Amino acid sequence: MLRLHPFRYHRPETVAEAVQLLAQHGQEAMPVAGGTDLLPNMKHGLFRPGHVVSLNRIGELRGISTIAPPSNGHRPGDSFVRTTGATGGTAGHLRIGALETLHDISAHPDVRRRFPGLAEAAGLVAGPQLRNMGTIGGNVCLDTRCTYYNQTAFWRGALGHCLKKDGDTCHVTKTGKKCVAAHSADTPPNLIALGATLTLAGPNGRREVEAADFFIADGIRNTRRAPGEILTEVRIPLGRPSARSAYQKLRQRKSIDFPLLSVAVAGDFANDGSVASLKGVVSVLGARPRLLSDWEGLATGKPLNAGVIRDLAHRAWQQCRPLENVVGDAGWRRAMVPVCVGRALEKLAGLGTRPDR
């Protein structure tokens, strides 16, 4: 039986109190929301914090609402530091508190109507019990995963510890220079494609980071969330009524499993139905989601028909080279890139697609 080690459990009721506790206990403290990722990792001995700071009593981290921002782009009383080009948006945004559960996000009428790709992604995470506990904040900050990392301490010790935990060699690349554990969260690719902004609170106040700049290519610590910071909310610009989004997930089974490949697409369309803008994001290929390049030249000004979709899917295939860092043959996963990209674009175009395998 896998058991939790002894630790002290804190239940602050404000963001300021949570930040103070994290700062007070430093590297010995970790925040927890739903606990669907952190607690299993603690049982596997991947983390052994002496203090666990629960965020579940903090009311300001909850809520889903549509907000038209004041002229200065901030709520009254907020003090923000903008980083990496973050923009609060000028046409209003959908605000999602970091403690909102994945189930509630997937079922919320505003999310389903405005951002169906995000709603679908949230509804495809694990199973219903975990979606009822897991939060979007936890999903955005999900630890990277790897075949050689997400194992028991006995398993890891028998093989020889890896670069991400207690070792000096990456068993995927056979070198010790860089961890390539995979980013495996479902909602971040959608947030990147939708141009979302993340708000973080820490010892130095609040700051905003664009979702596209939040993740870095480091499998050990793949986000720009500084020590002692917590994610407080997600803001997604509303955009035009013609904007659409879609999501496609490849996994071994149609429930429970983490993705072997995920694809998020978001686009805006002109009055004649042609593509005005288009973004595609793939994930599980490396430590961070990847924004697909050179799509605008292939699609802008054209109808999103079968020929354009085929060209976009091929371009994605050219850019994606999965590693053997998760279950599933890397060659097969690469072959599925154009398939999944094509199905996501078919959803976006309203052409219909075959059910997920």
Secondary structure, DSSP 8 states (H G I E B T S, - for coil): -------EEE--SSHHHHHHHHHHHGGGEEEESS-TTHHHHHHTTS---SEEEE-TT-GGG--EEEE---TTSS-TT--EEE-TT----SS-EEEEETT-BHHHHHH-HHHHHH-HHHHHHHHTSS-HHHHHH-BHHHHHT---B-TTTSS-HHHHHHH--BTTBB-S--TTTSSSS----B---SHHHHHHHTT-EEEEEETTEEEEEEHHHHB-S-SSS-B---TT-EEEEEEEE---TT-EEEEEEE-SSSSS---SEEEEEEEEE-TTSBEEEEEEEEESSSSS-EE--SHHHHHBTSB--HHHHHHHHHHHHHH----TTSSS-HHHHHHHHHHHHHHHHHHHHT-------
